[in-house]
Amino acid sequence: MGADHSQAILSDLRKSFSKDYLTEWTLTALAVLPALGSLLLSWLLSDGGTWFQRAGSLMVLFAVWLEFLETRKVAKTRHQDIEASLLVNLPLTSDTPVELMFQRIAIFMAILGTIIWGYGDLLFFWQA
């Protein structure tokens, strides 16, 4: 069971790098890269973390956008599943592991971005 489970996880991870998920990866990069860049910029400029703190709001913005896209995709899939199950009496399918992964990434980025947005300047207490 362990090897089969690992193979399934690797297969799902490979699927996440397909063209179907380009928007999700782009939004993830748009959320993470400004935060990392502004962390470095705030450190180099000794600005007390101002740029890093502002990047937290961008992280939240892109995380919410990612969650919105994933929620809309899941709702559309479930709507189609409901119509199909009513016609041929099939059970409803659940979210794919890749969709669940992006939903978890979005939630994590929204929480982390909120913390950075609110308290990011406190990481630079020695510069104040």
VENNOR-V881670 format. One record per residue. N is the residue number from 0. RES is the residue in three letters. SS is DSSP state (@ for helix, = for strand, . for the rest). NEAR is the number of other ideal C-beta (glycine too) atoms within 8 Angstrom. D_CENTER is the distance of its C-alpha to the mean C-alpha in Angstrom with 1 decimal. Layout:
N/RES/SS/NEAR/D_CENTER + N/RES/SS/NEAR/D_CENTER
This chain:
0/MET/./4/28.9 + 1/GLY/@/5/27.0 + 2/ALA/@/6/27.3 + 3/ASP/@/7/26.5 + 4/HIS/@/8/23.3 + 5/SER/@/8/22.3 + 6/GLN/@/8/23.1 + 7/ALA/@/9/21.1 + 8/ILE/@/9/17.9 + 9/LEU/@/8/18.8 + 10/SER/@/8/19.4 + 11/ASP/@/12/16.1 + 12/LEU/@/8/14.4 + 13/ARG/@/8/16.8 + 14/LYS/@/11/16.0 + 15/SER/@/12/12.4 + 16/PHE/./7/14.0 + 17/SER/./7/16.2 + 18/LYS/@/4/16.7 + 19/ASP/@/5/15.3 + 20/TYR/@/12/11.7 + 21/LEU/@/7/12.5 + 22/THR/@/7/10.9 + 23/GLU/@/12/7.4 + 24/TRP/@/10/8.1 + 25/THR/@/8/9.9 + 26/LEU/@/13/7.4 + 27/THR/@/13/5.3 + 28/ALA/@/8/9.0 + 29/LEU/@/10/10.1 + 30/ALA/@/16/8.1 + 31/VAL/@/10/9.3 + 32/LEU/@/8/12.6 + 33/PRO/@/11/14.3 + 34/ALA/@/15/13.8 + 35/LEU/@/8/15.4 + 36/GLY/@/9/18.0 + 37/SER/@/12/18.9 + 38/LEU/@/10/19.3 + 39/LEU/@/8/21.8 + 40/LEU/@/11/23.3 + 41/SER/@/15/23.9 + 42/TRP/@/8/25.5 + 43/LEU/@/6/27.7 + 44/LEU/@/7/28.8 + 45/SER/./8/29.4 + 46/ASP/./10/28.2 + 47/GLY/./9/27.3 + 48/GLY/./13/23.5 + 49/THR/@/9/23.6 + 50/TRP/@/11/21.4 + 51/PHE/@/17/18.8 + 52/GLN/@/13/18.9 + 53/ARG/@/10/18.5 + 54/ALA/@/15/15.4 + 55/GLY/@/17/13.8 + 56/SER/@/9/14.3 + 57/LEU/@/13/12.6 + 58/MET/@/18/9.5 + 59/VAL/@/13/9.8 + 60/LEU/@/10/10.8 + 61/PHE/@/13/8.1 + 62/ALA/@/16/5.5 + 63/VAL/@/10/8.4 + 64/TRP/@/9/9.0 + 65/LEU/@/16/6.0 + 66/GLU/@/12/7.0 + 67/PHE/@/8/10.4 + 68/LEU/@/11/10.4 + 69/GLU/@/13/9.4 + 70/THR/@/9/12.0 + 71/ARG/@/8/14.4 + 72/LYS/@/9/14.3 + 73/VAL/@/11/14.9 + 74/ALA/@/8/17.6 + 75/LYS/@/8/19.2 + 76/THR/@/9/19.4 + 77/ARG/@/9/20.8 + 78/HIS/@/8/23.3 + 79/GLN/@/8/24.5 + 80/ASP/@/11/24.8 + 81/ILE/@/9/26.8 + 82/GLU/@/8/29.1 + 83/ALA/@/9/29.6 + 84/SER/@/11/30.2 + 85/LEU/@/6/32.8 + 86/LEU/@/6/34.6 + 87/VAL/@/5/34.9 + 88/ASN/./5/34.1 + 89/LEU/./7/31.1 + 90/PRO/./4/28.6 + 91/LEU/./8/25.2 + 92/THR/./5/22.3 + 93/SER/./4/19.2 + 94/ASP/./7/15.5 + 95/THR/./8/15.2 + 96/PRO/@/9/13.6 + 97/VAL/@/10/11.2 + 98/GLU/@/11/10.1 + 99/LEU/@/9/10.0 + 100/MET/@/10/7.9 + 101/PHE/@/14/5.0 + 102/GLN/@/13/6.1 + 103/ARG/@/8/6.4 + 104/ILE/@/10/3.3 + 105/ALA/@/13/2.9 + 106/ILE/@/10/6.4 + 107/PHE/@/9/6.8 + 108/MET/@/16/5.8 + 109/ALA/@/13/8.0 + 110/ILE/@/8/10.5 + 111/LEU/@/10/10.8 + 112/GLY/@/17/11.0 + 113/THR/@/10/13.6 + 114/ILE/@/10/15.5 + 115/ILE/@/14/15.6 + 116/TRP/@/12/16.7 + 117/GLY/@/8/19.4 + 118/TYR/@/8/20.6 + 119/GLY/@/13/19.5 + 120/ASP/@/11/23.1 + 121/LEU/@/7/24.5 + 122/LEU/@/8/23.3 + 123/PHE/@/14/26.0 + 124/PHE/@/6/28.8 + 125/TRP/@/4/31.3 + 126/GLN/@/8/31.1 + 127/ALA/./6/32.0
